[in-house]
Amino acid sequence: MKRPGCVGPLVSALLLVSLESAAQAPAADATPRDGGTDVSLLRGTSEDPLGAVLAPVTLPDGATALYGFVGAPELGVGFRQGISGFELEARARLQWFQLSAALELAVRRKVLDQGSLALAPTLGLGVVFNSGATYMDDRNFSGVMLRVSPGLVAGWRVADTVSVLGLVDVPVDIGLSNGQSRRIQALGGGGAEVYLGSNLSVLAAGQLGVESFQERSGESHTRLGFNVRLGLGLRLF
């Protein structure tokens, strides 16, 4: 007759052991069963791998990327470093229509971050060395010029692996070897950057606008300006 009295304590002990086992169970693994990386779980963190060429508008703090691109009228390579909401960028470009080379340092600051939408103005400073070749540009002129490059990058994250970009660039070249020479471009457009895997992203972008230039005072010219790029970038950290 005493056996039924033992059932209550025994059931209580079993429930206690079950609760302790459930509390100690490991959290669900964020890695898919196929061994790949779930980009959706990384989105919004410093480990988010999407973007190396132009996306995201600023790299996360501590992130580093290398990129290169081909296009018309420019080819180029660059290095990006994210620092607490800012981004520092070093870039080298070859304008193969004119056989001119540009070396620049730029800083970018995110001023808007609303979910999938982000906005960052850019300011670059550099120097341009122009050979004066006229085989593809009969109005080209030689010289060394100071370049100031304000711009704007807008990014819209449309998927875990895709970012749509809006681009505005206004490079201004001021003659150093010839104080009267000038070249100004105002270009606007957009593109998309897609994550391929293994920290690689590919960019396709295009811009249209106007270009105004003069070799000497009183001889200014205005014509169509454009820039088409296909780039590949690698996120290092």
C-alpha positions as CSV (number, residue, x, y, z in Angstrom):
1,M,0.0,0.0,0.0
2,K,3.0,2.3,0.3
3,R,4.1,1.9,-3.4
4,P,1.5,4.4,-4.8
5,G,3.0,7.0,-2.5
6,C,6.3,6.8,-4.3
7,V,4.9,7.7,-7.7
8,G,4.6,11.4,-7.1
9,P,8.3,12.0,-6.1
10,L,9.4,9.7,-8.9
11,V,7.4,11.7,-11.6
12,S,8.7,15.0,-10.2
13,A,12.3,13.8,-10.4
14,L,11.8,12.7,-14.0
15,L,10.3,16.0,-15.0
16,L,13.2,17.9,-13.4
17,V,15.8,15.9,-15.3
18,S,13.9,16.5,-18.6
19,L,13.8,20.2,-18.0
20,E,17.5,20.4,-17.2
21,S,18.4,18.4,-20.3
22,A,16.3,20.8,-22.5
23,A,17.9,23.8,-21.0
24,Q,21.4,22.4,-21.7
25,A,20.6,21.5,-25.4
26,P,22.8,23.4,-27.9
27,A,21.3,26.2,-30.0
28,A,20.5,25.4,-33.6
29,D,23.5,25.6,-35.9
30,A,23.3,28.6,-38.3
31,T,25.2,26.6,-41.0
32,P,23.0,24.8,-43.5
33,R,23.2,21.0,-43.7
34,D,25.0,21.2,-47.1
35,G,28.0,23.0,-45.3
36,G,27.4,26.4,-47.1
37,T,26.9,29.8,-45.5
38,D,23.4,31.1,-45.0
39,V,23.7,34.7,-46.2
40,S,20.3,35.6,-44.8
41,L,21.6,34.9,-41.3
42,L,24.7,37.1,-41.8
43,R,22.8,40.0,-43.3
44,G,23.2,43.2,-41.4
45,T,26.4,42.0,-39.5
46,S,30.0,42.7,-40.1
47,E,30.3,39.1,-41.5
48,D,27.8,39.8,-44.4
49,P,29.9,38.8,-47.4
50,L,27.9,40.7,-50.1
51,G,29.8,43.6,-51.7
52,A,33.4,44.4,-52.6
53,V,33.4,46.7,-55.7
54,L,30.8,49.4,-54.8
55,A,28.4,47.6,-52.5
56,P,27.7,48.1,-49.6
57,V,27.8,51.9,-49.6
58,T,30.4,51.7,-46.8
59,L,32.1,48.5,-45.7
60,P,31.5,47.3,-42.1
61,D,34.0,48.3,-39.5
62,G,37.2,46.3,-40.0
63,A,36.2,44.9,-43.3
64,T,38.6,45.0,-46.2
65,A,38.1,44.4,-50.0
66,L,40.1,44.4,-53.2
67,Y,38.5,44.9,-56.6
68,G,39.2,45.4,-60.3
69,F,37.1,46.4,-63.2
70,V,37.2,46.7,-67.0
71,G,35.1,49.0,-69.1
72,A,34.9,52.0,-71.3
73,P,36.6,54.4,-71.1
74,E,38.4,53.2,-68.0
75,L,40.1,50.2,-66.4
76,G,40.9,50.2,-62.7
77,V,41.8,48.5,-59.4
78,G,41.1,49.6,-55.8
79,F,41.3,48.8,-52.1
80,R,38.6,49.5,-49.6
81,Q,38.7,49.6,-45.8
82,G,35.8,50.1,-43.4
83,I,36.3,52.2,-40.3
84,S,33.4,52.9,-37.9
85,G,30.8,54.1,-40.4
86,F,33.5,55.6,-42.7
87,E,35.3,54.0,-45.6
88,L,38.7,54.7,-47.0
89,E,39.5,53.8,-50.6
90,A,42.6,53.9,-52.7
91,R,42.1,53.5,-56.4
92,A,44.1,53.6,-59.6
93,R,42.5,54.1,-63.0
94,L,43.6,54.0,-66.6
95,Q,41.5,56.0,-69.1
96,W,42.5,54.1,-72.2
97,F,40.7,56.4,-74.6
98,Q,43.1,59.2,-73.7
99,L,46.0,57.1,-72.3
100,S,45.8,59.0,-68.9
101,A,46.3,57.5,-65.5
102,A,44.7,58.7,-62.2
103,L,45.7,57.9,-58.6
104,E,43.2,58.8,-55.9
105,L,42.4,58.5,-52.2
106,A,38.7,58.8,-51.2
107,V,36.6,58.8,-48.1
108,R,33.0,57.8,-47.9
109,R,30.5,58.3,-45.0
110,K,27.1,56.6,-44.6
111,V,24.5,59.3,-43.9
112,L,21.3,57.2,-44.3
113,D,20.6,53.6,-43.2
114,Q,17.0,52.6,-43.3
115,G,16.7,48.8,-43.5
116,S,17.5,47.8,-47.1
117,L,18.2,51.4,-48.2
118,A,21.6,53.2,-47.5
119,L,23.2,56.4,-48.8
120,A,26.8,57.6,-48.7
121,P,28.5,60.7,-50.2
122,T,32.1,60.3,-51.4
123,L,35.0,62.8,-51.7
124,G,38.2,61.8,-53.5
125,L,41.5,63.6,-54.1
126,G,44.2,62.6,-56.5
127,V,46.3,63.4,-59.5
128,V,45.9,62.7,-63.2
129,F,48.8,62.2,-65.7
130,N,47.5,62.6,-69.3
131,S,49.7,61.6,-72.2
132,G,47.7,63.8,-74.7
133,A,47.2,60.8,-77.1
134,T,44.6,61.7,-79.8
135,Y,44.2,58.3,-81.5
136,M,40.7,57.9,-80.0
137,D,40.0,61.4,-78.7
138,D,41.1,64.1,-81.1
139,R,40.4,66.8,-78.5
140,N,42.6,65.3,-75.8
141,F,45.5,67.3,-74.4
142,S,48.5,66.4,-72.3
143,G,49.3,67.6,-68.8
144,V,49.3,66.9,-65.1
145,M,46.1,67.7,-63.3
146,L,44.7,67.8,-59.7
147,R,41.5,65.8,-59.4
148,V,38.7,66.4,-56.9
149,S,36.0,63.8,-57.0
150,P,32.7,64.4,-55.1
151,G,30.1,61.7,-55.6
152,L,27.2,59.7,-54.1
153,V,26.4,56.0,-53.8
154,A,22.9,54.7,-52.9
155,G,22.4,51.1,-52.2
156,W,19.2,49.1,-52.1
157,R,19.4,45.5,-50.8
158,V,16.8,43.6,-52.9
159,A,17.9,40.1,-51.9
160,D,20.4,38.4,-49.7
161,T,22.8,38.2,-52.6
162,V,21.8,41.2,-54.7
163,S,22.2,45.0,-54.2
164,V,21.0,47.6,-56.6
165,L,23.1,50.8,-56.8
166,G,22.5,54.4,-57.7
167,L,25.7,56.3,-58.7
168,V,26.6,60.0,-59.1
169,D,30.2,61.1,-59.9
170,V,31.4,64.6,-60.6
171,P,35.2,64.5,-61.1
172,V,36.9,67.9,-61.6
173,D,40.4,68.1,-63.0
174,I,42.4,71.3,-62.6
175,G,45.6,71.8,-64.5
176,L,48.9,71.8,-62.6
177,S,51.3,71.8,-65.5
178,N,49.0,74.2,-67.4
179,G,47.0,76.4,-65.1
180,Q,44.4,77.1,-67.8
181,S,43.4,73.5,-68.5
182,R,40.2,72.1,-67.0
183,R,38.0,69.0,-67.3
184,I,34.7,68.4,-65.5
185,Q,32.4,65.5,-65.8
186,A,28.9,65.0,-64.3
187,L,27.7,61.4,-64.5
188,G,24.7,59.6,-63.1
189,G,23.5,56.1,-63.4
190,G,23.3,52.8,-61.6
191,G,24.0,49.1,-61.6
192,A,23.9,45.9,-59.5
193,E,26.3,43.9,-57.4
194,V,25.7,40.2,-56.9
195,Y,27.4,37.8,-54.4
196,L,28.8,34.8,-56.2
197,G,30.1,32.9,-53.2
198,S,33.6,32.5,-51.5
199,N,33.5,36.2,-50.7
200,L,33.5,37.2,-54.4
201,S,31.0,39.8,-55.8
202,V,30.5,40.9,-59.4
203,L,29.4,44.4,-60.4
204,A,27.8,45.7,-63.6
205,A,27.2,49.4,-63.8
206,G,26.7,52.3,-66.3
207,Q,26.5,56.1,-66.2
208,L,25.7,58.9,-68.6
209,G,26.2,62.6,-68.4
210,V,28.2,65.5,-69.8
211,E,31.8,66.4,-70.0
212,S,33.2,69.9,-70.3
213,F,36.9,70.6,-70.9
214,Q,39.4,73.2,-72.1
215,E,43.1,73.2,-72.8
216,R,43.4,76.9,-72.7
217,S,41.3,79.9,-71.7
218,G,38.4,80.7,-74.1
219,E,38.4,77.3,-75.7
220,S,35.8,75.2,-73.8
221,H,34.0,72.2,-75.3
222,T,31.1,70.1,-74.0
223,R,30.1,66.6,-75.1
224,L,28.5,63.4,-74.0
225,G,30.1,61.7,-71.1
226,F,29.7,58.0,-70.1
227,N,31.2,55.2,-68.1
228,V,30.5,51.5,-68.3
229,R,32.0,49.0,-65.9
230,L,32.2,45.3,-65.2
231,G,34.0,44.6,-62.0
232,L,35.0,41.7,-59.7
233,G,35.7,42.2,-56.0
234,L,37.0,40.0,-53.1
235,R,36.1,40.6,-49.5
236,L,39.2,39.8,-47.5
237,F,37.9,40.3,-43.9
